[in-house]
Amino acid sequence: MEIMSQVFWPGGPRSTPRGWTVSTISNSLRVGVPNDSLTSRFVKVEYDHFTNNYSVTGFSIDVFKETVRLLPYSLPFDFVPFNGPYDELVKQIHLKNFDAVVGAAMIAKRCKYAEFAHPHTESGLVMVVPVQSQSSNKAWLFTKPFTKAMWILTAIINFYNGFVIWMIERNHCSELKGSALNQLGTLLWLAVATLFSLRGEQLHSNLSRMATVVWLFVALVIMQSYTASLTSMLTVQRLEPRIADIETLKNSNAMIGYSTKSFIVNYLEDVLQFNPNNIKDLETTEGCAENLRNGKIAAVFLEVPVAKLFIAKYCKSFIMAGPTYKIGGSAFAFPKGSPIVSDINEALLNVFESGKLMELENSLAASEKCVDVESDHENISLSPSSFLVLFIFSGVTSTAALAIYVIRGMWKLDNSMSQHKSIWMLILLVMERWRHLKKHMSGKVSNVESLRNPPNSTSDFRTHV
């Protein structure tokens, strides 16, 4: 058996670097975690005075545990809190004080000291600002309480009821007759007038009164709903960002905030060109909210996952504004060149594809509840479905009234025609009887005349001779 010579690892050490060998219970990975992150939802460190041990929890911790669980081998580890800046936390891997780091964002500067796995949170930097009421054009606000379908259906039902009343009443009122233009104007007037008054004293038929009463009730409900919805829209404030972009912040020389000890301050100064004197570090989300509310800062810059939790907690007070700057994203860090990184990436992909990461994200989002005073700022336009039963009731009533009117008219017409037919038959019978009687009387008169004047044959003969 050939004896190999001394093994030299990358960087020159003769001893095996930590993170390059499979850990055992007696030689667990030392995993560094930040002790004072802006939000405890990602990494939370608590000290137990009874056991004299640290308890580390949070979203990033859960993802790391799930990833290690899916490795094809056992990998014991211990979490070790670190109180310094995040850059120094990652640098501890290079200094061999930690074998891995959880809870730090992946940026180019930190890649000099460690190798990162795939990010497990959304990357990006956003600006969060207070909200203010929106002063938008309200010229067409009066149409917003109803949807387009609701407006169209209301107009159709309204004019249909006006048509029904016009059909029924036109035989009783001379004002409803005349030229086609005059009747069209009257029809439109009836359709609108029934919205505001019963006009019962001017209606002559019980059928038109029935249709009008039902539609007036429906119209009353619709008008009251419209008034309430419009009033709500006029009084409730619309919210928009108080500051729309970073140029406004720069021009006004406003103070801004960021999460303490993070990489964000370098990005604000070097890339976004903010004045360092106008940048304030904040340690907690509560401190961010307090400084924004009292005007000590005009905006705070947060990583996207933190910003989403912040907005979820203060849902009525703050809003994200401006573009999202693609930078950061939390990732696990290991020694440069460590073979464990490829195994961690493979296991992490399995966490993504199995849906476990989505489950953890949903649990994270559900952990934050809005602490602002709840108020119903959402104004939803009323649709036909809200009044469907009333529309059907009105339509059926008006249709029934119109049907009864038409059937009654047809019945009267049939009776009238039957009466006219009987009269004509009687007249024809009388005339026929009169002709027969007249013929009979003419025959008798002829017979009487012939008996009174007999023919004189001798006289006639003599005369001719």
Secondary structure as GFF3:
##gff-version 3
##sequence-region A 1 465
A	DSSP	beta_strand	29	34	.	.	.	ID=ss1
A	DSSP	beta_strand	44	48	.	.	.	ID=ss2
A	DSSP	beta_strand	53	57	.	.	.	ID=ss3
A	DSSP	alpha_helix	59	69	.	.	.	ID=ss4
A	DSSP	beta_strand	77	82	.	.	.	ID=ss5
A	DSSP	alpha_helix	86	94	.	.	.	ID=ss6
A	DSSP	beta_strand	100	105	.	.	.	ID=ss7
A	DSSP	three_ten_helix	108	112	.	.	.	ID=ss8
A	DSSP	beta_strand	115	116	.	.	.	ID=ss9
A	DSSP	beta_strand	125	133	.	.	.	ID=ss10
A	DSSP	three_ten_helix	141	143	.	.	.	ID=ss11
A	DSSP	alpha_helix	148	169	.	.	.	ID=ss12
A	DSSP	three_ten_helix	174	176	.	.	.	ID=ss13
A	DSSP	alpha_helix	180	193	.	.	.	ID=ss14
A	DSSP	three_ten_helix	200	202	.	.	.	ID=ss15
A	DSSP	alpha_helix	206	235	.	.	.	ID=ss16
A	DSSP	beta_strand	239	241	.	.	.	ID=ss17
A	DSSP	alpha_helix	246	252	.	.	.	ID=ss18
A	DSSP	beta_strand	256	259	.	.	.	ID=ss19
A	DSSP	alpha_helix	264	270	.	.	.	ID=ss20
A	DSSP	three_ten_helix	276	278	.	.	.	ID=ss21
A	DSSP	beta_strand	279	282	.	.	.	ID=ss22
A	DSSP	alpha_helix	285	293	.	.	.	ID=ss23
A	DSSP	beta_strand	299	303	.	.	.	ID=ss24
A	DSSP	alpha_helix	304	313	.	.	.	ID=ss25
A	DSSP	beta_strand	318	325	.	.	.	ID=ss26
A	DSSP	beta_strand	330	334	.	.	.	ID=ss27
A	DSSP	alpha_helix	340	353	.	.	.	ID=ss28
A	DSSP	alpha_helix	356	366	.	.	.	ID=ss29
A	DSSP	three_ten_helix	384	387	.	.	.	ID=ss30
A	DSSP	alpha_helix	388	452	.	.	.	ID=ss31
A	DSSP	alpha_helix	457	464	.	.	.	ID=ss32
###
